[in-house]
């Protein structure tokens, strides 16, 4: 069984407008996932340093940031997208995906081995423009299609307010949409902006929104999660 999660952590700034990396790290520990896709993980300006100082992962969690090899020593993400994996998960390769964009948004991909399962994971934060979202979705799907045939999980903040259509239809053409629930706004969740999709060779056995008291304060999004096993 594999547990994944996705979390727009809003650069570590909570609803109280305080940047509190320790609070976000506590939410990540609550999730207890094998792989977490983060959005808005890095600060927007300057060196775009990680909103959670990298040493805190080593000292206060069982997570390791996945190296995206982009040459920025203080960042863990690409346009704010980052992966965390549980210690012991093997990262075979990882890279940034360059998407058509009007904003500093993007996607990342990695090939992992978790136990006896090799899989591809894609983390994303898509544009607020519906047309641009569809172009980005198609670019991500083209990348997946051109790569090695592997069980694949796509997850992140899709910025899609509708329940169907748009980029959701593009992703769902060859991947199953996992119903995790409403994750935005964390104070009163009414929208499913955060999404998880999986290839047909993976079966979602459990999924949901992480609704702890801490998560309700740590960001304007709640984390989403899902457990998968190989489909029969």
C-alpha positions as CSV (number, residue, x, y, z in Angstrom):
1,X,0.0,0.0,0.0
2,X,1.2,3.5,-0.9
3,X,0.0,6.7,0.6
4,X,0.4,10.0,-1.2
5,X,-0.6,13.6,-0.4
6,X,-0.8,17.0,-1.9
7,X,-0.6,20.3,0.0
8,X,-0.6,23.9,-1.1
9,X,1.2,25.2,1.9
10,X,1.0,28.9,1.0
11,X,4.7,29.6,1.5
12,X,4.2,28.6,5.2
13,X,1.9,31.6,5.9
14,X,-1.2,30.6,8.0
15,X,-4.6,32.2,8.3
16,X,-3.1,34.3,11.1
17,X,-0.7,35.8,8.5
18,X,2.3,34.4,10.3
19,X,5.0,32.4,8.5
20,X,5.4,29.4,10.7
21,X,7.4,26.6,9.1
22,X,7.2,24.5,12.3
23,X,3.4,24.5,12.1
24,X,3.5,23.4,8.5
25,X,6.0,20.6,9.3
26,X,3.6,19.4,12.1
27,X,0.8,19.1,9.5
28,X,3.1,17.1,7.2
29,X,3.9,14.8,10.1
30,X,0.2,14.3,10.7
31,X,-0.2,13.3,7.0
32,X,2.2,10.4,7.5
33,X,2.4,9.8,3.7
34,X,5.1,8.1,1.6
35,X,5.2,10.9,-0.9
36,X,3.9,14.5,-0.6
37,X,3.6,17.0,-3.4
38,X,3.9,20.5,-2.2
39,X,2.8,23.7,-3.9
40,X,4.0,27.2,-2.9
41,X,6.9,25.5,-1.0
42,X,9.4,28.2,-1.8
43,X,9.3,31.9,-1.2
44,X,8.4,34.0,-4.2
45,X,11.3,36.5,-4.3
46,X,15.1,36.6,-3.9
47,X,16.8,33.2,-3.8
48,X,13.3,31.6,-3.6
49,X,14.5,29.8,-0.5
50,X,12.4,27.0,0.9
51,X,9.6,28.3,3.2
52,X,10.6,25.5,5.5
53,X,14.4,25.6,6.2
54,X,15.8,22.4,4.7
55,X,17.6,21.5,8.0
56,X,14.2,21.2,9.7
57,X,13.2,18.2,7.6
58,X,16.3,16.3,8.8
59,X,15.9,17.4,12.4
60,X,12.1,17.2,12.9
61,X,10.6,14.8,10.3
62,X,11.0,11.5,8.5
63,X,10.9,13.4,5.2
64,X,13.6,14.1,2.6
65,X,13.1,16.8,-0.1
66,X,13.6,15.4,-3.6
67,X,16.5,17.1,-5.4
68,X,15.4,18.7,-8.6
69,X,18.9,19.6,-9.7
70,X,18.2,23.2,-10.6
71,X,21.2,24.7,-8.9
72,X,19.5,26.8,-6.3
73,X,21.0,25.8,-2.9
74,X,18.3,27.2,-0.6
75,X,15.2,26.1,-2.5
76,X,13.5,22.7,-2.6
77,X,11.1,23.4,-5.4
78,X,10.5,24.5,-9.0
79,X,8.1,27.4,-9.2
80,X,7.1,26.4,-5.7
81,X,6.4,22.7,-6.6
82,X,8.4,20.2,-4.4
83,X,8.3,16.6,-3.5
84,X,9.0,15.1,0.0
85,X,9.5,11.4,0.3
86,X,9.6,9.3,3.5
87,X,13.2,8.3,4.4
88,X,13.8,4.9,2.8
89,X,11.9,5.7,-0.5
90,X,14.3,5.4,-3.4
91,X,14.4,8.3,-5.8
92,X,15.6,7.0,-9.2
93,X,15.3,10.4,-11.0
94,X,13.6,13.7,-10.7
95,X,13.2,16.8,-12.8
96,X,11.2,20.0,-13.5
97,X,8.7,20.2,-16.3
98,X,8.6,23.4,-18.3
99,X,5.0,24.3,-19.0
100,X,3.3,27.0,-21.1
101,X,2.5,29.7,-18.5
102,X,1.4,33.3,-17.9
103,X,2.4,33.0,-14.2
104,X,5.4,31.4,-12.3
105,X,3.7,28.0,-12.2
106,X,4.9,24.6,-13.3
107,X,5.2,20.9,-12.6
108,X,7.7,18.4,-11.4
109,X,8.1,14.7,-11.9
110,X,10.0,11.8,-10.3
111,X,10.4,8.1,-10.6
112,X,10.3,6.4,-7.2
113,X,10.6,2.9,-5.8
114,X,8.4,2.3,-2.7
115,X,8.7,-1.2,-1.5
116,X,8.3,-3.4,-4.5
117,X,6.4,-0.8,-6.6
118,X,8.1,1.6,-9.1
119,X,5.9,4.5,-10.0
120,X,6.0,8.0,-11.5
121,X,4.6,10.9,-9.6
122,X,3.9,14.3,-11.0
123,X,3.3,17.4,-8.8
124,X,1.7,20.5,-10.3
125,X,0.3,24.0,-9.6
126,X,-1.7,25.1,-12.6
127,X,-2.6,28.5,-14.0
128,X,-5.7,30.5,-13.0
129,X,-6.6,30.8,-16.7
130,X,-8.8,28.0,-17.9
131,X,-7.2,28.0,-21.4
132,X,-3.7,27.9,-20.0
133,X,-4.6,25.2,-17.6
134,X,-5.7,23.0,-20.5
135,X,-2.5,23.7,-22.3
136,X,-0.5,22.8,-19.2
137,X,-2.5,19.6,-18.6
138,X,-1.8,18.5,-22.2
139,X,1.9,19.3,-21.8
140,X,2.0,17.1,-18.6
141,X,0.2,14.3,-20.2
142,X,2.4,14.4,-23.3
143,X,5.4,14.1,-20.9
144,X,3.9,11.1,-19.2
145,X,3.0,9.5,-22.5
146,X,6.5,9.9,-23.9
147,X,8.1,8.4,-20.8
148,X,8.5,4.8,-19.5
149,X,5.3,2.9,-19.0
150,X,4.9,3.1,-15.2
151,X,2.0,3.4,-12.7
152,X,1.5,7.1,-12.5
153,X,0.0,9.5,-9.9
154,X,-0.7,13.1,-10.8
155,X,-1.5,15.5,-8.0
156,X,-1.6,19.2,-7.1
157,X,-3.5,22.4,-7.1
158,X,-5.4,22.4,-10.4
159,X,-7.1,25.8,-9.7
160,X,-10.2,24.3,-11.3
161,X,-13.5,25.3,-9.6
162,X,-15.7,23.1,-11.7
163,X,-16.4,19.5,-10.9
164,X,-15.9,18.3,-14.5
165,X,-14.6,19.6,-17.8
166,X,-11.6,21.7,-18.5
167,X,-8.3,20.3,-17.4
168,X,-10.1,17.7,-15.3
169,X,-11.4,16.2,-18.5
170,X,-8.0,16.2,-20.0
171,X,-6.4,14.4,-17.1
172,X,-9.4,12.0,-16.7
173,X,-9.1,10.8,-20.3
174,X,-6.5,8.2,-19.3
175,X,-6.3,8.6,-15.5
176,X,-8.8,8.0,-12.8
177,X,-9.9,11.0,-10.7
178,X,-9.8,10.2,-7.0
179,X,-12.6,11.9,-5.0
180,X,-10.8,13.3,-2.0
181,X,-13.3,16.1,-1.1
182,X,-13.3,19.8,-0.6
183,X,-10.0,21.3,0.3
184,X,-10.4,25.1,-0.2
185,X,-10.9,27.4,1.7
186,X,-9.5,25.8,4.8
187,X,-11.7,27.9,7.1
188,X,-14.8,26.7,5.2
189,X,-14.0,24.2,2.4
190,X,-16.3,24.6,-0.6
191,X,-14.1,23.9,-3.6
192,X,-12.0,20.9,-4.8
193,X,-9.1,22.9,-6.2
194,X,-6.6,20.2,-5.1
195,X,-6.8,16.9,-7.1
196,X,-5.3,13.5,-7.4
197,X,-5.4,11.3,-10.5
198,X,-4.0,7.8,-11.0
199,X,-3.3,5.5,-13.9
200,X,-5.7,2.5,-14.2
201,X,-3.1,0.1,-12.9
202,X,-3.4,1.7,-9.5
203,X,-6.5,1.4,-7.3
204,X,-7.4,4.0,-4.7
205,X,-8.6,2.2,-1.6
206,X,-9.1,5.2,0.6
207,X,-8.9,9.0,0.1
208,X,-9.9,12.2,1.8
209,X,-9.1,15.7,3.1
210,X,-6.9,16.1,6.1
211,X,-9.0,18.2,8.4
212,X,-7.0,18.6,11.6
213,X,-7.3,21.8,13.8
214,X,-3.7,22.6,12.9
215,X,-4.2,22.1,9.2
216,X,-7.2,24.5,9.3
217,X,-4.8,27.3,10.5
218,X,-1.6,26.5,8.7
219,X,-2.7,27.4,5.1
220,X,-5.7,28.5,3.1
221,X,-5.8,25.0,1.6
222,X,-6.2,21.7,3.4
223,X,-4.0,18.8,2.4
224,X,-5.6,15.9,0.4
225,X,-4.4,12.3,0.5
226,X,-5.0,8.9,-1.0
227,X,-3.9,5.3,-0.4
228,X,-3.2,3.1,-3.5
229,X,-2.5,-0.6,-4.2
230,X,-1.9,-2.3,-7.5
231,X,-5.1,-2.9,-9.4
232,X,-6.0,-6.5,-10.0
